[in-house]
Every structure is written in structure tokens, then in C-alpha cells.
Amino acid sequence: MSELIDFLNSKGVSLSSDQKSVLSRSEKSTLVIPLLHQRVVSIKGVDTEKFLQGQLTCDLKAVFNRGSSLGAHCNIKGHMISLFRLLKISDDEVWMRMNHDICDTSLANLKKYIVFSKAEATEISDQLSGIGISGPGSQTLVERLFEQSPSEDNGVLKLSNGIVVRVPGDRFEIWMQTSDLVELIAKLPDEVALGSTDQWILSEIDAAIPDLREVTQESFIPQMTNLQALEGVSFTKGCYTGQEIVTRLQHRGVLKKPMYLAEVSCDDAPQPGQKIQTQTNSSAGEVVLSAPCDENSGRYRFLAVINKKSADEETLNLADSNSKIEILELPYKLDPELFNRKDRTV
């Protein structure tokens, strides 16, 4: 990663003081965005698939067939310790791409369970770097770089030095050895530009893809962040840590707090974990992820887990700012049965 940082500095790209975010924005329609806010863990060994199948919410057989998936690692109460994208590298290695904030605790929790498996969990962020590609020219750019592109969401293109994955929203992530990635960025065509971390996060929010930060670890059951609608949860694969709670909600419970897409105008960006309130409920929900809609408008788009009754019947405000929240339509459908069962609530 340090080689990528040095390259960006040499190009005059503005970075945050901790070098985990690109601050420089571009108004070009097709953007290449260094994913400095992400880290990568490798799970490698003959027991990789078996070990992860018994720990994660997603179906590893599907991951190994298609190449990639969102997924979560839960505690025994079904609350997410980590949320990530899995990338199959080989029959005995999977990469887990996750936010910088949660990587240390996520890796520590995996290591607690992996000790009896013929596999190892190791952070490899010092070797790899990633870019996200978004905008109307994304697929054309990927095909120009690699002569082909994955044709479906969660599909991958294997490289000798990394991997390309298509993600929801007609976007792509590329992860490869840092020196090779720097060389690739240096040769980008003039019609694309480097974008900011906020611009990538906004594209994630537009696709309604959740993420965790340290403050929201162990706050949500997967369905509270709509992970089942993104194929990040399997209800047929068998047991995994927290599976009983997750499956009970899916088949017998009522989901009281799903994740919403929303916008708000306020002075400061909504922060993960920040409360959402109504006149009758001071804890109607909490922010998952936010990004500015543009640089100077004071308008922010965000994802939030909110009590459905409050969202349906009351005016929502962002706590500490009293700013009115506008609910937007999600880019995918949620199963209405999750909100209608009466025999049990979760």
C-alpha cells in the first residue's frame, strides 16, 4: 500500500492525514478510486472452504462457483462482528476485503475459531491494493484494460497478479499486487479520472450495500442491513456461528428494523452509529454509512437501520442536528413476509 500512497502523493492527490481516504474529487463521469479505506485478509489452506462454511453467513459453495459474495461473521447472538466481500483466489485461498476500522477485531475473531483447521488467517494489506471503478464507462474501461469483464454481479475475472470483481451498481473492484496496480493507474486513459473515497462510498450507498465501522460492530443482525437481499446470507447451507438467531428471524420472526436509503441536509456528515429519532422515539434507528451527495451542498445520502413503524408513520430526524430525513427507494426489493409474521418478533 505504501507504494500506492507514494504514487498518489507524486500526482498531487490530496489524502487524509491518516492516509486512509482520498480527498481529491473529480466531476468526470467515469472514476477510478483507490480503496485506501479497505484492508484484505487471506484465509489459506486445504480447509479454507470448510472452515469458512462453518463461520460465515454466505454459502461458500456459491462463492467458489461464482467467485465472490458479500458475507458476515456473527457472534453467537447473530450480531455481525464483521461485514466483508469474499474473493475466491484459488481452491485453497479466499481474500476477505473489509473496512480498515474493523479489520483487527475481525481477524482476531477468525483466529479464535481457525486454530483447529488446516488453514491460516493472515492480513495481506501490505502486499495488495485495490481500486474501485464507477460510472457509465466502467465496463468499457475494464475491457480495455483486460480484454474482458465479469458479466454478472459477484462474477470475477482471475488475473495472474490479482482479481477483478463486478459489484452491484455496474461497478468493479480490482485487487492486485500494489506495484502492478500503480503501473495500471499510471496508464489510465484521459477520459477517466481519480475520484475520492467519498465518491466510492456514495456509489456503495446508492447500491444500498451496508458496511460496518468499529462503532457499529455487533449492532446488527444481518437482515437488519438487508444482507439477505444482496445474497450475503444463506438459509440452506447449514450451521454457522449465530445461525440459529439469523434463521429464526428469517422463518419465524418479524423484522422490526430493516435498512433504509435516505437523504438529509445538515451541517455535518451523519456518522455511523448516530441516532435517528422521532417525536415519540429517541432511538428509532441509527446511521450505518453516509457520504456527501456533492462537495458543497450540505446534502448527505446515507443508509440507516430504522424501526419500520417509525419510518412508516412518523417524521424522522437526525439526532443532534434535528434535521428532517427523507426516505428514498431502495434499488432492490425486500421480502414483505419478513414484516408480516405474527408468531414471533425479533
Secondary structure, 3 states (H helix, E strand, C coil): CHHHHHHHHHCCCCECCCCCCECCCCCCCCEEEECCCEEEEEEECCCHHHHHHCCECCCHHHHHHHEEEEEEEECCCCCEEEEEEEEEEECCEEEEEEEHHHHHHHHHHHHHHHCCCCCEEEECCCCEEEEEEECCCHHHHHHHHHCCCCCCCCEEEEECCEEEEEECCCEEEEEEEHHHHHHHHHCCCCCCEECCHHHHHHHHHHCCCCCCCHHHCCCCCHHHHCHHHHCCCCCCCCCCCCHHHHHHHHHHCCCCCCEEEEEEECCCCCCCCCEEECCCCCCCEEEEEEEECCCCCCEEEEEEEECHHHHHHCCCEECCCCEEEEEECCCCCCCHHHHCCCCCCC
